[in-house]
């Protein structure tokens, strides 16, 4: 999924509790689903960031030479400016892009 083009807010937002719990009719279940999705998003972003930083990595044997790579700094700043994974998960929740199911109901 393309996390760079998300409509999630960058700052803190207060959400209506009733809207958050509406799909599951249980606030704690909704929060649990959102937390799991936020962890997935965070893992994806971390993997993507590490891959991009590896492209610019320079390996030297000398510890005396430490120099900043401008490309690495720009990539890091870009990822720092992205919304938090929890904000992305909540935005996906409101847009009904998160699929969830209850295992006990699928067995019946």
C-alpha positions in Angstrom: 0.0 0.0 0.0 1.2 3.5 -0.7 1.5 5.2 2.6 2.9 8.4 1.1 -0.4 9.5 -0.4 -2.6 9.1 2.7 -5.1 11.6 4.0 -4.2 11.0 7.6 -3.6 14.0 9.8 -0.1 14.8 10.8 -1.1 16.4 14.1 -3.2 15.0 17.0 -6.9 14.8 16.3 -9.8 14.0 18.7 -12.2 11.5 17.2 -15.8 10.8 18.1 -15.9 7.6 20.1 -19.1 6.5 18.6 -17.6 6.7 15.1 -14.6 4.6 16.1 -16.7 1.9 17.7 -19.5 1.9 15.1 -18.2 -1.0 12.8 -17.6 -3.4 15.7 -20.0 -2.0 18.3 -17.2 -2.5 20.8 -14.7 0.3 21.5 -12.0 -2.1 22.9 -12.3 -4.4 19.9 -12.0 -1.5 17.5 -8.9 -0.2 19.3 -7.4 -3.7 19.2 -7.9 -3.9 15.4 -6.5 -0.4 15.0 -3.4 -1.3 17.1 -2.7 -4.4 15.0 -3.1 -2.4 11.7 -0.8 0.3 13.1 1.9 -2.3 13.9 1.6 -3.6 10.3 2.0 -0.1 8.9 4.9 0.6 11.1 6.7 -2.6 10.1 6.1 -1.8 6.4 7.4 1.7 6.8 10.5 0.6 8.7 11.4 -2.1 6.2 10.9 0.4 3.3 13.1 3.1 5.1 15.9 0.6 5.8 15.9 -0.5 2.2 16.2 3.0 0.9 18.9 3.9 3.4 20.9 0.9 2.4 21.0 2.2 -1.2 23.1 5.2 0.0 25.2 3.4 2.6 28.9 3.7 2.3 31.0 1.1 4.0 34.4 2.2 5.2 36.9 0.5 7.4 38.1 3.7 9.1 36.2 5.0 12.1 38.0 8.3 11.7 36.0 9.3 8.7 32.4 10.0 9.5 30.6 12.1 6.9 27.0 12.8 6.4 25.3 11.5 3.3 22.8 14.2 2.1 20.6 11.6 0.4 20.2 9.6 3.6 19.3 12.7 5.5 16.6 13.7 2.9 15.1 10.2 3.0 15.0 10.2 6.8 13.4 13.6 6.9 10.7 12.5 4.4 9.8 9.6 6.6 9.8 11.7 9.7 7.2 14.0 8.1 4.8 11.2 7.3 1.7 10.8 9.6 2.1 8.4 12.5 1.1 4.7 11.8 -1.8 5.1 14.3 -3.2 8.1 12.4 -2.9 6.1 9.1 -4.7 3.1 10.7 -7.5 5.3 12.0 -7.9 7.0 8.6 -8.1 3.5 6.9 -10.7 2.5 9.6 -12.9 5.5 8.7 -12.6 4.8 5.0 -13.5 1.2 5.6 -10.3 -0.1 4.1 -9.4 -2.5 7.0 -10.7 -6.0 6.8 -11.3 -7.9 10.0 -13.1 -11.0 11.1 -13.9 -12.8 14.3 -12.5 -16.3 14.3 -15.3 -17.7 16.5 -18.0 -16.6 14.0 -16.2 -17.9 10.9 -16.1 -21.5 12.4 -19.9 -21.6 12.7 
